[in-house]
């Protein structure tokens, strides 16, 4: 509350700036009960949020109550003295009246609606205070409201009044403002001159002033006191008349507590109190709330049931205590004191502003209430979070703000003011979640003048983020093939924890890594993946990769984090003999073979050569030569067939020795050595035989042509190594041999093979050795065969008349003569 007191005495016209400067009009902070005009409120709504804890500048802080009381009293005395010292020609007329136009809004604080009611209030006051009259005329007129925006309301000549009433000027009045409307024009009008007396209009839409200042150049003195209350349930302005001796105080009470409203009594000067009435201004009507006398002590209206009021009276002071205080108790109270002696009537005015604590704020997300301190989410990084905070029941309207730590967040608020002046405030904050919001507590602060500390509710944001970094560590120095190396992949800043996948070049490692998860202070996880890998020469200058990803990257379609590490491996020579297809040479030519290799270090310190895995004495004059120009090379000169075969080498470097993994074959070409074969070796005349010419040695092993010989006479030449004879005769028997030809030429003749064809003996005939044959005596017979056959006949069969007589191995046969045939010859069969 700020009180402006000023006396304007004989100030020239157009002197408003002078009054404004002396009074010190400014734009006080609305946090201390001074409502900014609508234009300023709209303009400042787009400005950066001001800290709710900021203190107003010194010149805008409320004056203390004692100072206001003293000022009012002193100004009243000055007004009285000024009136007494004024020359007679300047004395005021016997009756005077002032008129005030007040255009006010009924929509409540910050309703944004223009004034829809204009009220002209005329005040009359008599010198002895015995009679006063107030005439009020209200008009609700849309046309007047529209016109009021453009111009100040036109001054009207007041209606007739009873001139017989002994009246004097209104030396002091109190203008009580509650919830300033969108615009207010006020004209002070002094009717003794029947024209405006240098009236000044103050528009609350101006950037230069906030409240009302009236100055006039009339001869009489006026005191204007503007008191700004925080809120009134109907949002009205009240204009209350008073006298110099009357006082108005302002009390603020917290709903649920107690408040004491003072009442001026002066028992020592005015005598015993006869009757005291407490009334309250309700819709411009005074309604009795409390009666006090010796006979009656009675609370009325809302103070009666249950009894919430007590009155305390002492010699020089009294007060009405209301407890517990309700929000509806807000208003203007008047204490009317009547004394037994009937003198010293006294009116005391008290403005009671009720403050109500707001409710504990509740936070909602997507229409669902979240418990204070609960976790909302999870959300992916980049998602938009909308939160709504609501508080109700606060008076004056609470200030709702959002904080993330010490940072105040931009928000939008909607205010709904109830009939009793309590407000429901809904504030919405919209924020795009970033990594900085990990584990953030989003706080809703609610504060108003009814509480000492802001009420705070908060939720914690469960934010899921992708990994922020990935690092791969391994050995800095070269390692030796066959050893194990430890590789470590560290993935930080992921929630949920990231998974690590290892690659050797493009192949996934089939080794199960060891994984450790660490929780970071910001709620993210650090994944430490460790793998032990045996290295070989194939890993030299190879690249190991670690890939890190989690569900956030996958959901957003972002590439995983990837980093690599190259390893240097020391290993002995890995040798490969060249040419891998071997060397083909003719006898007496030279054969050259060499060893290719990989090694780290590459420098070879020693070479060994092998033939059929047997070490060679290299160098050997005229036979073996070795060279180290480029790859190690072996030259075999004047090759013979004994030089054919498999050659290899063994190389050594600073790490160790490596043997060739293959052989280089030296293929020496030479004519074939063949062997003749007859199958079967023993054959009967008329059967079939096969003659084979097989290669015993030679290079190449395949025969291009074969020549067959019989007793040094070439029979024929063929490309086949086999000859088949069908139905051989005895004439086929003989000595056979063959020669073979390969790529190296014709070889020598094979050893001879004899073919023996077996056949049957020729016809036989019988001759008698003893002649003539005599019956009863013996006779010798001989079986003669001209062609004994092959093999020669060795068995003889002796028959007589078809009857087998004997089988002998001799060609002679002796028999007894029993009979002879018609020719006298004994038949015999061989």
Residue pairs with C-beta under 8 A, 6 or more apart in sequence:
1 33
1 62
1 227
1 228
1 229
1 250
2 28
2 33
2 34
2 60
2 62
2 63
2 211
2 226
2 228
3 63
3 68
3 71
3 225
3 226
3 227
4 23
4 24
4 25
4 211
4 213
4 224
4 225
4 226
5 68
5 71
5 72
5 75
5 223
5 224
5 225
6 19
6 22
6 23
6 213
6 223
6 224
7 75
7 78
7 79
7 82
7 221
7 222
7 223
8 15
8 19
8 214
8 215
8 216
8 217
8 221
8 222
9 82
9 221
10 217
10 219
11 18
11 19
11 198
11 215
11 216
11 217
12 217
13 198
13 217
14 198
15 198
15 215
15 217
16 200
16 213
16 215
18 215
19 200
19 213
19 215
20 208
20 209
20 213
23 213
24 59
25 208
25 209
25 210
25 211
25 213
26 59
26 60
26 210
27 36
27 40
27 207
27 210
28 34
28 56
28 60
28 210
29 56
29 57
29 60
30 36
31 52
31 56
31 399
32 56
32 60
32 61
32 62
33 62
33 228
33 229
33 230
33 396
33 449
34 60
34 210
34 228
35 109
35 110
35 179
35 180
35 228
36 44
36 210
37 180
37 182
37 183
37 204
37 205
37 206
37 210
38 110
38 112
38 182
38 183
38 204
38 205
39 205
39 207
40 207
41 110
49 401
49 408
49 410
51 408
52 399
52 401
52 445
52 447
52 454
55 61
65 249
65 250
69 247
69 249
72 223
72 225
72 247
75 223
76 171
76 172
76 223
76 244
76 245
78 221
79 171
79 172
79 221
79 222
79 223
79 244
80 171
80 244
82 221
83 92
83 171
83 220
83 221
86 219
86 220
90 219
91 219
92 168
92 169
92 192
92 219
92 220
93 192
94 166
94 167
94 168
95 161
95 163
95 165
95 166
95 167
95 168
95 192
96 167
96 168
96 169
96 170
96 190
96 191
96 192
96 220
97 122
97 123
97 124
97 158
97 161
97 167
97 170
97 191
98 122
98 123
98 169
98 170
98 173
98 188
98 189
98 190
98 191
99 120
99 121
99 122
99 123
99 155
99 156
99 158
99 187
99 188
99 189
99 191
100 120
100 121
100 123
100 175
100 186
100 187
100 188
100 189
100 239
101 118
101 119
101 120
101 152
101 153
101 155
101 185
101 186
101 187
102 118
102 119
102 121
102 184
102 186
102 237
102 239
103 115
103 117
103 118
103 119
103 145
103 148
103 153
103 181
103 183
103 184
103 185
104 115
104 117
104 118
104 119
104 181
104 184
104 235
104 236
104 237
105 111
105 113
105 114
105 115
105 116
105 117
105 179
105 181
105 182
105 235
106 116
106 117
106 234
106 235
106 236
107 113
107 116
107 181
107 235
108 179
108 234
108 235
108 417
109 179
109 231
109 235
109 396
109 397
109 417
110 179
110 397
110 415
111 182
111 235
111 417
112 182
113 182
114 145
114 148
114 149
114 181
114 182
114 183
115 145
115 148
115 181
115 182
115 183
115 184
116 140
116 142
116 145
117 138
117 139
117 140
118 138
118 139
118 141
118 144
118 145
118 148
118 153
119 136
119 137
119 138
119 139
120 136
120 137
120 139
120 153
120 156
121 134
121 135
121 136
121 239
122 134
122 135
122 136
122 158
122 159
122 161
123 134
123 170
123 173
123 241
124 132
124 133
124 134
124 161
124 165
124 167
124 170
125 132
125 167
125 168
125 169
125 170
125 171
125 241
125 243
126 132
126 165
126 166
126 167
126 168
127 166
127 167
127 168
128 166
129 243
129 345
131 165
132 241
133 161
133 162
133 165
134 241
135 159
135 161
136 284
144 153
147 153
148 183
148 185
149 183
152 185
152 187
152 201
153 185
153 187
155 187
155 189
155 196
155 199
157 191
157 194
158 189
158 191
169 220
170 222
170 241
171 220
171 221
171 222
171 223
171 243
171 244
172 222
172 223
172 225
172 242
172 243
172 244
173 222
173 224
173 239
173 240
173 241
173 242
174 225
174 227
174 239
174 240
174 241
174 242
174 248
174 349
175 186
175 212
175 224
175 225
175 226
175 227
175 237
175 239
176 227
176 229
176 237
176 238
176 239
176 240
176 248
176 332
176 351
177 211
177 212
177 226
177 227
177 228
177 229
177 237
178 229
178 230
178 231
178 232
178 235
178 236
178 237
178 238
179 229
179 231
179 232
179 235
180 204
180 228
181 204
181 235
181 237
182 204
182 205
183 203
183 204
183 205
184 202
184 203
184 204
184 212
184 237
185 201
185 202
185 203
186 201
186 202
186 212
186 214
187 196
187 199
187 201
188 196
188 197
188 199
188 214
188 216
188 222
189 196
189 197
189 199
190 196
190 197
190 216
190 218
193 218
197 216
197 217
197 218
198 215
198 216
198 217
198 218
199 214
199 216
200 213
200 214
200 215
202 209
202 211
202 212
202 213
204 210
204 211
211 226
211 228
212 224
212 226
213 224
214 222
214 224
216 222
225 248
227 248
227 250
227 351
229 250
229 351
229 353
230 252
230 353
230 355
230 395
230 396
230 449
231 330
231 353
231 395
231 396
231 397
231 417
231 421
232 238
232 330
232 331
232 421
233 328
233 330
233 418
233 419
233 420
233 421
234 283
234 419
235 417
238 281
238 284
238 332
240 248
240 281
240 332
240 349
242 248
242 347
242 349
243 347
245 346
246 346
246 347
246 348
246 349
247 264
247 348
247 349
248 348
248 349
248 350
248 351
249 261
249 262
249 348
249 349
249 350
249 351
250 350
250 351
250 353
251 259
251 260
251 261
251 350
251 351
251 352
251 353
252 259
252 352
252 353
252 354
252 355
252 449
253 259
253 322
253 325
253 329
253 352
253 353
253 354
253 355
254 325
254 354
254 355
254 356
254 357
254 450
255 324
255 325
255 326
255 327
255 354
255 355
255 356
255 357
255 395
255 450
256 324
256 325
256 357
257 323
257 324
257 325
258 321
258 322
258 323
258 324
258 325
259 321
259 322
259 323
259 325
259 329
259 352
260 319
260 320
260 321
260 322
261 278
261 319
261 320
261 321
261 322
261 333
261 335
261 350
261 352
262 317
262 318
262 319
262 335
262 348
262 350
263 276
263 278
263 317
263 318
263 319
263 320
263 335
263 337
263 348
263 350
264 317
264 318
264 335
264 337
264 346
264 348
265 273
265 276
265 313
265 314
265 315
265 316
265 317
265 318
265 337
265 346
266 316
266 344
266 346
267 273
267 315
267 316
268 315
268 316
269 344
270 339
270 341
270 343
270 344
270 346
271 339
271 340
271 341
271 343
271 344
272 339
272 340
272 341
273 313
273 337
273 338
273 339
273 340
274 293
274 338
274 339
274 340
274 342
275 291
275 292
275 293
275 337
275 338
276 290
276 291
276 292
276 293
276 311
276 313
276 318
276 335
276 336
276 337
276 338
277 288
277 290
277 291
277 292
277 335
277 336
277 338
278 288
278 289
278 290
278 291
278 292
278 309
278 311
278 320
278 333
278 334
278 335
278 336
279 286
279 287
279 288
279 289
279 333
279 334
279 336
280 286
280 287
280 289
280 301
280 331
280 332
280 333
280 334
281 331
281 332
281 333
281 334
282 331
286 334
287 301
288 300
288 301
289 299
289 300
289 301
289 302
289 303
289 309
289 333
290 298
290 299
290 300
290 303
290 309
290 311
290 320
291 297
291 298
291 300
292 311
292 313
297 311
298 304
299 307
299 308
299 309
302 308
302 326
302 328
302 329
303 309
303 322
308 322
308 323
308 324
308 326
309 320
309 321
309 322
309 323
310 320
310 321
310 323
311 318
311 319
311 320
311 321
312 318
312 319
312 320
312 321
318 335
318 337
320 333
320 335
322 329
322 352
325 354
326 354
327 354
327 356
327 395
327 420
327 421
327 422
328 354
328 420
329 352
329 354
330 352
330 353
330 354
330 395
330 421
331 351
331 352
332 349
332 350
332 351
332 352
333 349
333 350
333 351
333 352
334 347
334 348
334 349
334 350
335 346
335 347
335 348
335 349
335 350
336 345
336 346
336 347
337 345
337 346
337 347
337 348
338 345
339 345
354 395
354 421
355 395
355 396
355 448
355 449
355 450
356 393
356 394
356 395
356 421
356 422
356 450
357 393
357 394
357 448
357 450
357 451
357 455
358 391
358 392
358 393
358 394
358 398
358 423
358 425
358 446
358 448
358 450
358 451
358 455
359 391
359 392
359 393
359 394
359 446
359 455
360 372
360 391
360 446
360 455
360 457
361 389
361 390
361 391
361 400
361 444
361 445
361 446
361 455
361 456
361 457
362 369
362 389
362 390
362 391
362 457
363 369
363 370
363 372
363 387
363 388
363 389
363 442
363 444
363 457
363 458
363 459
364 370
364 387
364 388
364 389
364 390
365 376
365 385
365 386
365 387
365 388
365 459
366 386
370 376
370 459
372 457
372 458
372 459
373 458
373 459
373 460
374 459
374 460
375 459
375 460
375 461
375 462
376 385
376 387
376 459
376 460
376 461
376 462
377 461
377 462
377 463
377 464
378 462
378 463
378 464
379 385
379 433
379 461
379 462
379 463
379 464
380 433
380 463
380 464
380 465
380 552
380 555
380 556
381 433
381 434
381 435
381 463
381 464
381 465
381 466
381 552
381 556
382 432
382 433
382 434
382 556
383 432
383 433
384 430
384 431
384 432
384 433
385 430
385 431
385 432
385 433
385 442
385 461
386 428
386 429
386 430
387 402
387 428
387 429
387 442
387 444
387 459
388 426
388 427
388 428
389 400
389 402
389 426
389 427
389 428
389 429
389 444
389 446
389 457
390 424
390 425
390 426
390 427
391 398
391 400
391 424
391 425
391 446
391 455
392 422
392 423
392 424
392 425
393 422
393 424
394 422
394 423
394 425
394 446
394 448
394 450
395 420
395 421
395 422
395 423
395 448
395 450
396 421
396 423
396 448
396 449
397 415
397 417
397 423
397 425
397 448
398 423
398 425
398 446
398 447
398 448
399 446
399 447
399 448
400 411
400 413
400 425
400 427
400 444
400 445
400 446
401 408
401 409
401 411
401 427
401 444
401 445
401 447
402 408
402 409
402 411
402 427
402 429
402 442
402 443
402 444
402 445
403 409
403 442
403 443
403 445
404 431
404 437
404 440
404 441
404 442
404 443
405 440
405 441
409 429
409 431
409 442
410 429
411 427
411 428
411 429
412 427
412 428
413 425
413 426
413 427
413 428
414 425
414 426
414 427
414 428
415 423
415 424
415 425
416 423
416 424
416 425
416 426
417 423
418 424
425 446
427 444
429 442
431 437
431 442
433 461
433 463
435 463
435 465
435 468
435 493
437 461
437 463
438 461
438 463
438 465
438 495
438 522
438 523
438 524
439 460
439 461
439 463
439 522
439 523
440 460
440 461
440 463
441 458
441 459
441 460
441 461
442 458
442 459
442 460
442 461
443 456
443 457
443 458
444 456
444 457
444 458
445 454
445 455
445 456
446 454
446 455
446 456
447 453
447 454
447 455
463 495
464 495
464 496
464 550
464 551
464 552
465 493
465 494
465 495
465 524
465 552
466 493
466 494
466 498
466 549
466 550
466 552
466 553
466 556
466 558
467 491
467 492
467 493
467 494
467 498
467 527
467 548
467 549
467 550
467 553
467 561
468 492
468 493
468 494
468 524
469 491
469 492
469 493
469 561
470 489
470 490
470 491
470 492
470 546
470 548
470 561
470 562
470 563
471 489
471 490
471 563
472 487
472 488
472 489
472 490
472 544
472 545
472 546
472 563
472 564
472 565
473 487
473 488
473 489
473 490
473 565
474 485
474 486
474 487
474 488
474 544
474 565
474 567
475 485
475 486
475 567
477 568
478 568
478 569
478 570
478 600
479 485
479 535
479 567
479 568
479 569
479 570
480 569
480 570
480 571
480 655
481 535
481 536
481 537
481 539
481 540
481 569
481 570
481 571
481 572
481 655
482 534
482 535
482 536
483 534
483 535
484 532
484 533
484 534
484 535
485 532
485 533
485 535
485 567
486 530
486 531
486 532
487 502
487 530
487 531
487 532
487 533
487 544
487 546
487 565
488 528
488 529
488 530
489 500
489 502
489 513
489 527
489 528
489 529
489 530
489 546
489 548
489 563
490 526
490 527
490 528
490 529
491 498
491 500
491 526
491 527
491 529
491 546
491 548
491 561
492 520
492 524
492 526
493 520
493 524
493 526
494 524
494 525
494 526
494 527
494 548
494 550
494 552
495 523
495 524
495 525
495 550
495 552
496 525
496 550
496 551
496 552
497 517
497 525
497 527
497 550
498 525
498 527
498 548
498 549
498 550
498 561
499 527
499 548
499 549
499 550
500 513
500 515
500 527
500 529
500 546
500 547
500 548
501 508
501 546
501 547
501 548
501 549
502 508
502 509
502 511
502 513
502 529
502 531
502 544
502 545
502 546
502 547
503 509
503 544
503 545
503 546
503 547
504 533
504 539
504 542
504 543
504 544
504 545
505 542
505 543
505 545
509 531
509 533
511 531
511 532
511 533
513 529
513 530
513 531
514 529
514 530
514 531
515 527
515 528
515 529
515 530
516 527
516 528
516 529
516 530
517 525
517 526
517 527
517 528
518 525
518 526
518 528
519 525
519 526
520 526
527 548
529 546
533 539
533 544
535 567
535 569
536 569
536 571
537 569
537 571
537 574
537 598
537 600
539 567
539 569
540 567
540 568
540 569
540 571
540 600
541 566
541 567
541 568
541 569
542 566
542 567
542 569
543 564
543 565
543 566
544 564
544 565
544 566
544 567
545 562
545 563
545 564
545 565
546 562
546 563
546 564
546 565
547 560
547 561
547 562
548 560
548 561
548 562
549 560
549 561
553 559
553 560
568 600
569 600
570 600
570 601
570 655
571 599
571 600
571 655
571 656
572 599
572 651
572 652
572 653
572 655
572 656
572 657
572 658
573 597
573 598
573 599
573 604
573 651
573 652
573 653
573 657
573 658
574 597
574 598
574 599
574 658
574 661
575 595
575 596
575 597
575 649
575 650
575 651
575 658
575 659
575 660
575 661
576 595
576 596
576 597
576 660
576 661
576 662
577 593
577 594
577 595
577 596
577 647
577 648
577 649
577 660
577 662
577 663
577 664
578 593
578 594
578 595
578 596
578 631
578 664
579 593
579 664
580 662
580 664
582 664
582 665
582 666
582 667
583 591
583 592
583 593
583 664
583 665
583 666
583 667
584 667
584 669
585 591
585 639
585 666
585 667
585 668
585 669
586 668
586 669
586 670
586 744
587 639
587 640
587 641
587 668
587 669
587 670
587 744
588 638
588 639
588 640
589 638
589 639
590 635
590 636
590 637
590 638
590 639
591 635
591 636
591 639
591 643
591 666
591 668
592 633
592 634
592 635
592 636
593 633
593 634
593 636
593 647
593 664
593 666
594 630
594 631
594 632
594 633
594 634
595 607
595 631
595 632
595 633
595 649
595 651
595 660
596 631
597 604
597 631
597 651
597 658
599 651
599 653
599 655
599 658
600 655
601 653
601 654
601 655
602 653
603 653
603 654
604 628
604 632
604 651
604 652
604 653
605 652
605 653
605 654
606 651
606 652
606 657
607 626
607 628
607 632
607 649
607 650
607 651
607 652
608 615
608 649
608 650
608 651
609 615
609 616
609 618
609 624
609 626
609 634
609 647
609 648
609 649
610 616
610 647
610 648
610 649
610 650
611 643
611 645
611 646
611 647
612 645
612 646
613 646
613 648
616 624
616 634
617 624
618 624
618 625
618 626
618 634
619 625
619 626
622 637
622 638
623 636
623 637
623 638
624 634
624 635
624 636
624 637
625 634
625 635
625 637
626 632
626 633
626 634
626 635
627 633
627 635
632 649
632 651
634 647
634 649
636 643
636 666
639 666
639 668
640 668
641 668
641 670
641 697
641 699
643 666
643 668
644 665
644 666
644 667
644 668
644 699
645 665
645 666
646 663
646 664
646 665
646 666
647 663
647 664
647 665
647 666
648 659
648 660
648 662
648 663
648 664
649 659
649 660
650 657
650 658
650 659
650 660
651 657
651 658
652 658
667 699
668 699
669 699
669 700
669 742
669 743
669 744
670 698
670 699
670 744
671 698
671 740
671 741
671 742
671 744
671 745
671 746
671 747
671 748
672 695
672 696
672 697
672 698
672 701
672 703
672 740
672 741
672 742
672 744
672 747
673 695
673 696
673 697
673 698
673 747
673 748
674 693
674 694
674 695
674 696
674 703
674 706
674 738
674 739
674 740
674 747
674 748
674 749
674 750
675 693
675 694
675 695
675 696
675 750
675 751
676 691
676 692
676 693
676 694
676 736
676 737
676 738
676 750
676 751
676 752
676 753
677 691
677 692
677 693
677 694
677 753
678 689
678 690
678 691
678 692
678 736
678 753
678 755
679 689
679 690
679 692
680 689
681 755
681 756
682 756
682 758
683 689
683 728
683 755
683 756
683 757
683 758
684 757
684 758
684 759
685 728
685 729
685 730
685 757
685 758
685 759
685 760
686 727
686 728
686 729
687 727
687 728
688 724
688 725
688 726
688 727
688 728
689 724
689 725
689 728
689 732
689 755
690 722
690 723
690 724
690 725
691 708
691 722
691 723
691 724
691 725
691 736
691 738
692 721
692 722
693 703
693 706
693 708
693 721
693 722
693 738
693 739
693 740
693 750
694 721
695 701
695 702
695 703
695 721
695 740
695 742
698 740
698 742
698 744
698 747
699 742
699 744
700 742
700 743
700 744
701 742
702 742
703 721
703 740
703 741
703 742
704 719
704 741
704 742
704 743
705 717
705 718
705 719
705 740
705 741
706 717
706 718
706 719
706 720
706 721
706 738
706 739
706 740
706 741
707 714
707 716
707 717
707 738
707 739
708 714
708 715
708 716
708 717
708 718
708 723
708 736
708 737
708 738
709 715
709 736
709 737
709 738
709 739
709 749
710 734
710 735
710 736
711 734
711 735
721 740
725 732
728 755
728 757
729 757
729 759
730 757
730 759
730 790
731 757
732 755
732 757
733 754
733 755
733 756
733 757
733 790
734 754
734 755
735 752
735 753
735 754
735 755
736 752
736 753
736 754
736 755
737 749
737 750
737 751
737 752
737 753
738 749
738 750
739 746
739 747
739 748
739 749
739 750
740 746
740 747
741 747
756 790
757 790
758 789
758 790
758 791
759 789
759 790
760 789
761 785
761 787
761 788
761 789
761 792
761 793
762 785
762 786
762 787
762 788
762 789
763 785
763 786
763 787
764 783
764 784
764 785
764 830
765 783
765 784
766 781
766 782
766 783
766 784
766 825
766 828
766 830
767 781
767 782
767 784
768 779
768 780
768 781
768 782
768 825
768 826
769 779
769 780
769 781
769 782
769 812
770 778
770 779
770 780
772 824
773 779
773 817
773 820
773 824
773 826
774 817
775 817
775 818
775 819
775 820
776 816
776 817
777 816
777 817
778 814
778 815
778 816
778 817
779 814
779 815
779 816
779 817
779 826
780 812
780 813
780 814
781 798
781 812
781 813
781 814
781 815
781 826
781 828
782 811
782 812
782 813
783 796
783 798
783 811
783 812
783 813
783 828
783 830
784 811
785 793
785 811
785 830
793 830
794 809
795 807
795 808
795 809
796 807
796 808
796 809
796 810
796 811
796 813
796 830
797 804
797 806
797 807
797 829
797 830
798 804
798 805
798 806
798 807
798 808
798 813
798 815
798 828
798 829
798 830
799 805
799 827
799 828
799 829
800 826
800 827
800 828
801 827
802 827
804 829
805 813
805 815
805 828
806 813
811 830
813 828
815 826
817 826
820 826
821 827
